[in-house]
């Protein structure tokens, strides 16, 4: 497993790999790896000749009051897990090389970036789209692997890849969960013991919503109310949003029809947890 910090070096190396017609799979992350990341890495290794992992805590997607400084970083553990998943190259770009003094270019995916998480984290997806565009230009992968856990991010990156004619194909992999249903996330380490006991309610309430919909409920308002009361009655979490939206346009729905994304974001202490399910409704 190679560890590369220089962008130029990475580009030169991958140029050779492409000349040798190697298929390149790419998993961009912020590190602090867990089973969710590992499932993406496993797929990347299975589908490609070269599996590339990037680890970069991207300052442009955090804001002054957010957790950039506190975000968990553990290079040693990440390298052990990356080796286990047979990653060929880890790219660790530096902030200085990614955003040198005088940096001025950003990617803004309109509309999709301003809803759901974009409403309370204004500018967050501009940072995400910008860093993914840069990483795609550096790695030029055949395939890019993303997680459904960050459903809005996946929709935005798909749109960007399409709009800006990146040649990479995108595969979105299912959310990996703890045994009690909690979606794995690097930020779960922020949870207190009390909150950790409460948080499985998020996925439980999404599953209950799915059950009601399968039983015939078609009102988004009704489903949102049910999820809200489930969360408020069973946890001390502070709800940021609960929404039922079209899974492609991310526009809110009144009647549940087509591909529906039901997404929640809830604060537990300083951990803001997100979770979602996608349903296809006739
Ligand atoms: P992050 O390191 O949080 O930026 O995530 C890097 C990639 O891993 C993103 O595409 C995430 O959607 C994906 N990911 C994070 N958590 C999970 C999970 N629990 N299951 C599947 N994919 C995940």
Boltz pocket constraint, residues with backbone or C-beta under 6 A from the ligand:
constraints:
  - pocket:
      binder: B
      contacts: [[A, 28], [A, 29], [A, 30], [A, 31], [A, 35], [A, 36], [A, 37], [A, 39], [A, 40], [A, 145], [A, 146], [A, 147], [A, 148], [A, 149], [A, 150], [A, 173], [A, 174], [A, 175], [A, 176], [A, 177], [A, 183], [A, 184], [A, 185], [A, 186]]
      max_distance: 6.0
